[in-house]
């Protein structure tokens, strides 16, 4: 006998019959021989001899049951016979069938109508697998205008095109639904999906490219060529950035590097030798007001030509005796005068190597020198001789004024 594992309790799965071969044909009563070492999942009707399920069955625990049925005469209970009934538990179709793999295929842009692009199969987790029968079809509620499913009757089917002229620019991916049914009890079914990409193929249907770059480059570029182009672009950008950075750095010259800066001669003094010829490369007048020193030099040159002996002509003026007395008094003071006074020039140049350049203080600090021989050195020292003659004249005036002031004080 056979029964499914989901058979409900009380359902009759079969029956046994016994006959009395004696002349009287005594009626027979049926019973089940109980055994302690096994579970009893079936009952028997004592009059009819029908077997029914008394407990839930589980094929995973026991695939078959052996039931011992006893037949006894009613008139003579000592006369009886036994028979073993084997009941097989059948597996119930609990799991629906599924596609055997995750199918991903492609269709060529030049595919024709009725072309098979993929063969598919299914699997079922129910046992036994060798007896399964699968049926494939497209969903009835939807109609696919691009693809259909063709069942071959051997647990396989094919995905077939229903039209031609696929274009990647229009749609690059299609999802084809597939319904799979089995022949079990009860019938189970499931719906899977087959992914179909639109690709470029040659005339014989061989795949050329399905990559995304083919959509943007109709001419057809490989991945290596695209990477090479991108690398060249990156290198060019890096070179441009480096060039702009170096160019910007060169524009930042130092403060004294400009040729138009008048202090350039002081810092970049490179001439060697030459003696008096070096005056063209270095002029002390550039440290002062260029315009004022030029006018002063011209004025001194005119005066030196008109008055050859300037020292003898320079005499102290009596009208300026009060001013000169004030200056002499200020020079002898130990305290610092206010900075709005003319004596401020006596403090110029403190802390420098050249010290003060003031004409007020120079007559006290500088030693007496004889500069009369400068006139004999040539025209190049003519201006310098005139300057020192004027300086000697001022020294003579200061000495005379100091003596006159001392006489008054006495």
C-alpha positions as CSV (number, residue, x, y, z in Angstrom):
1,X,0.0,0.0,0.0
2,X,1.0,3.7,-0.5
3,X,-0.1,6.9,1.1
4,X,1.2,10.5,1.1
5,X,2.9,11.9,4.1
6,X,0.3,14.6,4.5
7,X,-2.7,12.2,4.8
8,X,-5.0,13.3,7.5
9,X,-5.8,11.1,10.6
10,X,-8.8,8.8,9.9
11,X,-8.3,8.5,6.2
12,X,-8.5,4.9,4.9
13,X,-5.4,3.9,3.0
14,X,-6.4,0.3,2.2
15,X,-8.2,-2.9,3.3
16,X,-7.5,-6.6,4.0
17,X,-9.9,-9.6,3.5
18,X,-9.9,-13.1,5.1
19,X,-12.1,-16.2,4.2
20,X,-13.0,-19.3,6.2
21,X,-12.3,-22.3,4.1
22,X,-14.4,-24.6,6.3
23,X,-18.0,-25.7,5.4
24,X,-19.6,-23.3,7.9
25,X,-17.8,-20.2,6.5
26,X,-17.6,-18.6,9.9
27,X,-17.4,-14.8,10.0
28,X,-13.9,-13.3,10.6
29,X,-12.8,-10.4,12.9
30,X,-9.7,-8.2,12.1
31,X,-7.1,-6.7,14.5
32,X,-3.6,-5.2,14.4
33,X,-0.8,-6.8,16.4
34,X,0.7,-4.1,18.5
35,X,4.5,-4.0,18.9
36,X,6.3,-2.1,21.6
37,X,9.5,-1.5,19.6
38,X,7.7,0.5,16.9
39,X,5.1,3.3,16.5
40,X,1.7,2.3,15.4
41,X,0.4,4.8,12.9
42,X,-2.6,2.8,11.5
43,X,-5.9,1.3,12.8
44,X,-8.0,-1.5,11.3
45,X,-11.8,-1.9,11.2
46,X,-12.6,-5.3,12.9
47,X,-15.5,-6.1,10.6
48,X,-14.6,-4.5,7.3
49,X,-10.8,-4.9,7.6
50,X,-10.0,-1.3,6.3
51,X,-6.7,0.3,7.4
52,X,-6.8,4.0,8.4
53,X,-4.2,6.6,9.6
54,X,-4.2,7.0,13.3
55,X,-1.1,9.4,13.6
56,X,0.6,12.0,11.4
57,X,3.1,10.6,9.0
58,X,6.5,12.0,8.2
59,X,8.5,10.6,5.3
60,X,11.7,12.2,6.5
61,X,11.6,10.0,9.6
62,X,10.2,6.8,8.1
63,X,9.6,6.0,4.5
64,X,7.5,2.9,5.0
65,X,5.5,1.1,7.8
66,X,5.0,-2.7,8.3
67,X,1.6,-3.5,9.9
68,X,0.7,-7.0,11.1
69,X,-3.0,-7.8,10.6
70,X,-4.6,-10.7,12.5
71,X,-7.8,-12.5,11.2
72,X,-9.7,-14.6,13.8
73,X,-12.8,-16.9,13.5
74,X,-15.8,-15.7,15.4
75,X,-17.0,-19.2,16.2
76,X,-13.6,-20.5,17.2
77,X,-11.2,-17.7,18.4
78,X,-8.4,-20.2,18.7
79,X,-8.2,-20.3,14.9
80,X,-6.5,-17.2,13.4
81,X,-4.0,-16.2,10.8
82,X,-1.5,-13.3,10.4
83,X,-0.4,-11.2,7.4
84,X,2.1,-8.3,7.2
85,X,1.0,-5.3,5.2
86,X,3.7,-2.8,4.0
87,X,2.6,0.8,3.7
88,X,5.0,3.2,1.8
89,X,4.9,6.8,2.7
90,X,5.1,9.0,-0.4
91,X,6.8,12.4,-0.5
92,X,4.6,15.4,-0.8
93,X,5.6,18.1,-3.3
94,X,6.6,20.8,-0.8
95,X,9.0,23.0,-2.8
96,X,8.4,24.7,-6.2
97,X,10.9,24.1,-9.0
98,X,13.5,26.8,-9.7
99,X,15.8,27.8,-12.6
100,X,19.0,25.8,-12.3
101,X,21.2,28.9,-12.7
102,X,21.1,32.7,-12.7
103,X,21.0,33.0,-16.5
104,X,22.6,36.0,-18.1
105,X,22.8,36.0,-21.9
106,X,23.0,38.4,-24.8
107,X,21.3,39.0,-28.1
108,X,23.0,40.5,-31.1
109,X,21.8,43.7,-32.7
110,X,21.5,41.8,-36.0
111,X,19.6,38.8,-34.5
112,X,16.8,37.3,-36.6
113,X,13.3,36.3,-35.7
114,X,13.0,32.9,-34.1
115,X,16.7,32.7,-33.1
116,X,17.4,30.7,-29.9
117,X,19.7,32.7,-27.7
118,X,19.7,30.6,-24.5
119,X,18.9,27.1,-23.3
120,X,17.5,26.9,-19.7
121,X,16.7,24.1,-17.2
122,X,15.3,23.8,-13.7
123,X,15.8,22.0,-10.4
124,X,13.6,20.9,-7.5
125,X,14.6,20.3,-3.9
126,X,11.9,17.6,-3.5
127,X,13.0,14.0,-3.8
128,X,13.5,12.1,-6.0
129,X,15.0,14.3,-8.6
130,X,15.1,11.7,-11.3
131,X,11.3,11.5,-11.5
132,X,10.6,15.2,-11.8
133,X,9.0,16.6,-14.8
134,X,9.2,20.3,-15.5
135,X,7.2,22.5,-17.8
136,X,8.3,25.9,-19.1
137,X,6.2,28.8,-20.4
138,X,5.9,32.5,-20.5
139,X,3.6,34.2,-18.0
140,X,0.0,34.3,-19.3
141,X,-0.8,37.7,-17.8
142,X,1.9,39.5,-19.8
143,X,2.8,39.4,-23.4
144,X,6.4,39.8,-24.3
145,X,6.9,41.3,-27.8
146,X,10.6,40.7,-27.8
147,X,11.2,37.1,-26.5
148,X,9.2,33.9,-25.9
149,X,9.8,30.6,-24.1
150,X,9.9,27.3,-26.1
151,X,9.5,24.0,-24.1
152,X,11.4,21.1,-25.6
153,X,9.6,18.4,-23.4
154,X,12.9,17.1,-21.8
155,X,13.0,19.3,-18.8
156,X,14.7,22.1,-20.9
157,X,13.5,25.1,-22.8
158,X,14.9,27.9,-24.9
159,X,14.6,31.7,-25.0
160,X,13.6,32.6,-28.6
161,X,13.5,36.0,-30.2
162,X,10.2,37.3,-31.6
163,X,11.6,40.1,-33.6
164,X,14.9,41.5,-35.0
165,X,16.7,44.8,-35.1
166,X,17.7,45.3,-31.5
167,X,19.5,48.6,-30.7
168,X,21.7,49.3,-27.7
169,X,21.0,53.0,-27.9
170,X,17.3,52.3,-27.5
171,X,17.5,49.6,-24.8
172,X,20.6,47.8,-23.6
173,X,19.0,45.3,-21.2
174,X,15.9,43.0,-21.3
175,X,14.5,40.9,-18.4
176,X,12.6,37.8,-19.7
177,X,10.2,36.1,-17.1
178,X,10.0,32.3,-17.2
179,X,7.3,30.2,-15.4
180,X,8.5,26.7,-14.3
181,X,6.0,24.0,-13.2
182,X,6.5,20.5,-11.9
183,X,4.3,17.3,-12.2
184,X,4.2,16.6,-8.5
185,X,1.3,16.5,-6.1
186,X,0.2,19.2,-5.6
187,X,1.6,21.1,-8.6
188,X,4.1,23.7,-7.6
189,X,5.4,26.5,-9.8
190,X,7.7,29.5,-9.7
191,X,8.8,32.4,-11.9
192,X,12.4,33.1,-12.7
193,X,14.1,35.9,-14.8
194,X,16.6,35.6,-17.6
195,X,18.8,38.8,-18.2
196,X,19.4,39.5,-21.9
197,X,21.9,42.2,-22.9
198,X,22.1,43.7,-26.4
199,X,25.6,43.4,-27.8
200,X,27.5,44.0,-31.0
201,X,28.3,40.9,-33.1
202,X,29.9,40.2,-36.4
203,X,28.2,38.7,-39.4
204,X,28.4,35.1,-38.1
205,X,27.0,36.0,-34.7
206,X,30.3,36.1,-32.7
207,X,30.3,38.5,-29.8
208,X,32.4,41.7,-30.3
209,X,31.5,43.9,-27.3
210,X,28.8,44.4,-24.7
211,X,30.7,47.0,-22.7
212,X,29.3,50.4,-21.9
213,X,31.9,52.3,-23.8
214,X,30.6,51.0,-27.1
215,X,27.4,53.1,-26.6
216,X,29.5,56.3,-26.4
217,X,32.0,55.4,-29.1
218,X,30.2,54.1,-32.2
219,X,33.5,53.6,-33.9
220,X,34.4,50.9,-31.3
221,X,37.3,51.4,-28.9
222,X,38.7,48.7,-26.6
223,X,39.2,49.2,-22.9
224,X,42.9,49.4,-23.3
225,X,42.7,52.2,-25.9
226,X,40.3,54.2,-23.7
227,X,42.6,53.9,-20.7
228,X,45.6,55.0,-22.8
229,X,43.7,58.1,-23.9
230,X,42.7,59.0,-20.3
231,X,46.3,58.5,-19.2
232,X,47.6,60.9,-21.9
233,X,45.0,63.5,-20.8
234,X,46.1,63.2,-17.2
235,X,49.8,63.6,-18.1
236,X,49.0,66.8,-20.2
237,X,47.1,68.3,-17.3
238,X,50.0,67.6,-14.9
239,X,52.5,69.2,-17.3
240,X,50.3,72.3,-17.7
241,X,50.0,72.7,-13.9
242,X,53.8,72.4,-13.4
243,X,54.5,74.9,-16.2
244,X,52.1,77.5,-14.7
245,X,53.6,76.9,-11.2
246,X,57.2,77.5,-12.5
247,X,56.1,80.5,-14.5
248,X,54.4,82.1,-11.5
249,X,57.5,81.4,-9.3
250,X,59.8,83.2,-11.8
251,X,57.7,86.3,-11.7
252,X,58.4,86.7,-8.0
253,X,61.8,88.5,-8.3
254,X,63.8,89.8,-5.3
255,X,63.5,93.4,-4.2
256,X,66.9,94.4,-5.5
257,X,66.9,92.3,-8.7
258,X,65.1,94.9,-10.8
259,X,67.4,96.8,-13.2
260,X,65.4,100.0,-12.7
261,X,66.1,100.0,-8.9
262,X,68.6,102.8,-8.1
263,X,70.0,100.7,-5.3
264,X,71.1,97.9,-7.7
265,X,74.6,99.4,-8.0
266,X,75.1,99.3,-4.2
267,X,74.2,95.6,-3.9
268,X,75.5,94.2,-7.2
269,X,78.8,96.0,-7.4
270,X,80.9,93.6,-9.4
271,X,83.6,95.8,-11.0
272,X,87.2,95.0,-10.1
273,X,90.2,97.3,-10.4
274,X,90.1,100.3,-12.5
275,X,90.8,102.8,-9.8
276,X,89.1,106.1,-10.6
277,X,87.3,104.4,-13.5
278,X,84.9,102.7,-11.0
279,X,83.0,106.0,-10.5
280,X,80.8,105.0,-13.5
281,X,79.5,101.9,-11.6
282,X,79.1,103.5,-8.2
283,X,78.1,107.1,-7.3
284,X,77.5,108.2,-3.8
285,X,75.0,110.6,-5.1
286,X,72.5,107.8,-5.6
287,X,72.2,107.5,-1.8
288,X,70.9,111.0,-1.7
289,X,68.4,113.0,-3.8
290,X,69.7,112.5,-7.4
291,X,68.2,115.7,-8.6
292,X,69.5,117.8,-5.7
293,X,73.0,116.4,-5.8
294,X,73.2,117.1,-9.5
295,X,72.2,120.7,-9.1
296,X,74.6,121.2,-6.2
297,X,77.5,119.7,-8.2
298,X,76.8,122.1,-11.1
299,X,76.5,125.1,-8.8
300,X,79.8,124.2,-7.1
301,X,81.5,123.8,-10.4
302,X,80.4,127.3,-11.5
303,X,81.5,128.8,-8.2
304,X,84.9,127.1,-8.3
305,X,85.5,128.5,-11.8
306,X,84.4,132.0,-10.9
307,X,86.2,132.1,-7.5
308,X,89.5,130.1,-7.6
309,X,90.4,131.0,-4.1
310,X,87.1,130.5,-2.2
311,X,88.8,129.9,1.2
312,X,90.2,133.4,1.2
313,X,86.9,135.0,0.2
314,X,84.8,133.2,2.8
315,X,84.6,135.5,5.9
316,X,82.2,135.2,8.8
317,X,79.3,137.5,8.7
318,X,78.6,139.6,11.8
319,X,74.9,139.4,11.4
320,X,75.0,135.6,12.0
321,X,77.0,135.8,15.2
322,X,73.9,135.1,17.4
323,X,73.0,132.0,15.4
324,X,76.5,130.7,15.4
325,X,76.7,131.3,19.2
326,X,73.5,129.2,19.6
327,X,74.9,126.4,17.5
328,X,78.1,126.3,19.5
329,X,76.2,126.3,22.7
330,X,74.1,123.4,21.6
331,X,77.1,121.4,20.5
332,X,78.6,121.7,24.0
333,X,75.4,120.5,25.7
334,X,75.3,117.0,27.3
335,X,71.5,116.6,27.3
336,X,69.6,115.7,24.2
337,X,67.8,118.7,22.7
338,X,64.1,118.3,21.4
339,X,63.7,116.8,18.0
340,X,62.1,119.9,16.6
341,X,65.4,121.7,16.9
342,X,68.0,122.2,14.2
343,X,70.5,120.3,16.4
344,X,68.7,117.1,15.4
345,X,71.2,116.7,12.6
346,X,74.0,116.1,15.1
347,X,72.4,112.7,15.9
348,X,72.1,111.4,12.4
349,X,73.9,108.1,11.7
350,X,74.1,106.7,15.2
351,X,74.6,102.9,15.2
352,X,75.8,102.7,11.6
353,X,79.3,102.0,10.3
354,X,79.5,105.4,8.4
355,X,78.3,107.2,11.6
356,X,76.9,110.7,11.2
357,X,77.0,112.5,7.8
358,X,75.9,115.8,9.4
359,X,77.9,118.9,8.5
360,X,77.2,120.3,12.0
361,X,79.1,117.6,13.8
362,X,81.8,116.9,11.3
363,X,83.9,119.9,12.1
364,X,84.3,118.6,15.7
365,X,85.0,114.9,15.0
366,X,86.9,115.0,11.7
367,X,90.7,115.6,11.9
368,X,92.3,118.6,10.2
369,X,93.7,117.5,6.8
370,X,95.4,119.4,4.0
371,X,93.3,119.0,0.8
372,X,95.1,121.7,-1.2
373,X,96.9,119.1,-3.3
374,X,93.6,117.9,-4.7
375,X,93.7,120.7,-7.3
376,X,96.9,119.2,-8.7
377,X,95.4,115.7,-9.3
378,X,93.5,116.7,-12.4
379,X,90.0,117.8,-13.5
380,X,88.4,114.6,-12.1
381,X,89.1,115.8,-8.5
382,X,88.1,119.4,-9.2
383,X,84.7,119.1,-7.6
384,X,86.1,117.3,-4.6
385,X,88.7,120.0,-4.1
386,X,85.9,122.7,-4.2
387,X,83.9,120.7,-1.5
388,X,86.9,120.6,0.9
389,X,87.7,124.2,0.3
390,X,84.2,125.2,1.3
391,X,84.6,122.9,4.4
392,X,87.9,124.7,5.4
393,X,86.1,128.0,5.0
394,X,83.4,127.0,7.4
395,X,85.9,125.7,9.9
396,X,87.7,129.1,9.9
397,X,84.4,130.9,10.5
398,X,83.5,128.6,13.4
399,X,86.9,129.1,15.0
400,X,86.6,132.9,14.6
401,X,83.1,132.9,16.0
402,X,84.1,130.8,18.9
403,X,86.9,133.1,19.8
404,X,84.6,136.1,19.6
405,X,82.1,134.4,21.8
406,X,84.7,133.6,24.4
407,X,85.8,137.2,24.4
408,X,82.3,138.4,25.1
409,X,81.8,135.9,27.8
410,X,85.0,137.1,29.4
